[in-house]
Amino acid sequence: MLRYSLKSVPALTFLLAVSFIPVSAQPANAAVCSKREKFTSFLAKKYNEVPKAMGLVSNSGMMEVYVSKQGTWSILMTAPNGITCLIAAGNNWQGLKFAKVDTPS
């Protein structure tokens, strides 16, 4: 059985986000980037997605997870220069309840 602690959430989230960043700069897998307001407005209107989680990614920006009641989800990354990129999106979002982790004595 997997156990999660709230302390591990930022690290796990960062690893998830980084795994979706394109390795090459080919147009077929290039990230879509624009002003943050354009993304948030589009996600709200088109998919009914609202912010579910956010966190700072070291010195490289802010990551946000948007989720809808229908199960669609999107991950946005905003760089310090204000440019936001869509990192990943999908369906069937499943929220997790975090179990309390016992600390060794």
N, C-alpha and C positions, 0 to 999 in steps of 0.2 A: 504494500500500500504506500502510495506517495504522500508525503506530508510537506506542506508549504508553511513558511513563516513570512510575515509581512516584510521582514528584512531582506528576504531573497527576491521579492517581487521586482524591484528595479533592475537587478542583475538579469533575471530571467526575461524581463520585458526588453531590455537592451539587446540581449542575445537574439531574441526573436526578431526584433526590428532589423538588426544588422544582417541577419540571414537573408533578408529580402532585398537588400541593397544590390543593385546590378554590379557585376564585377567588371564588365566591359562597357564601353561607351557606344555600343551599337544602337541604332534607332529602335530596333525591335524590342529591346528590353530597357530602354532609357526611362528614368523616372519622370513623372509628370509634375512640373513645378509651376507655381504661380503665387499670387498674394494669398495669405491665409484666409482673408475674408471671403474670397471667391470659393475656396474649398468648403468652408463652414456653411456658407449659404447654400451651395449646391448640395451638400450632404443632407442638410435639413429639408430642403424642398423636394429633392428627387427621391431620397431614401428614408426620410424621417429619422436620420441618425443624429444622436446627441452625444456630447462628451461623456465618456464613462470612466476614463482614467487618463492621467498625464504624469510626466516625470521628466526630470532633467537628465540629459545624456552627457555626462562629464562636461567638457567645455564646448561640445559640438551642437548644442541646441536643446530643443524641447520636443518630446514625443507625445502624441495624443492618440487615444483610442476612441473612436466614435462607434456607437452601436444603436441599432433600432430594435423595437419590440418584435419586428418580423424576423430578426436574426441576422440582418446584414451588418457588416462591420468594415471599418476603414482605419488604417494607421497613417497618421500624418507626422512628418518631422519638419520642424521649423528651425532653420539655421539662425545664428546670431545676427546675420545680415537681414533677417526678416522674410526671406524666401521660404515658402513651405512646399514640401514635396509629398506626393502620395506614395507611401512605401509599399503598402499592401492593402488588399480589400478582398472580401469574400462573403460567404453565407454561413448559416448555422452556428452563430456565436453561442458559446456555452460559458456562462459565468461560473467561476469556481468559488466555493466557500473554503476559506483557509482554516485548517486545523491548528489547534494550539500545539506548539512544539515544546516538549519538555526540555529544559536546559539541564545539563549535567551539574551535579553538586560539587 
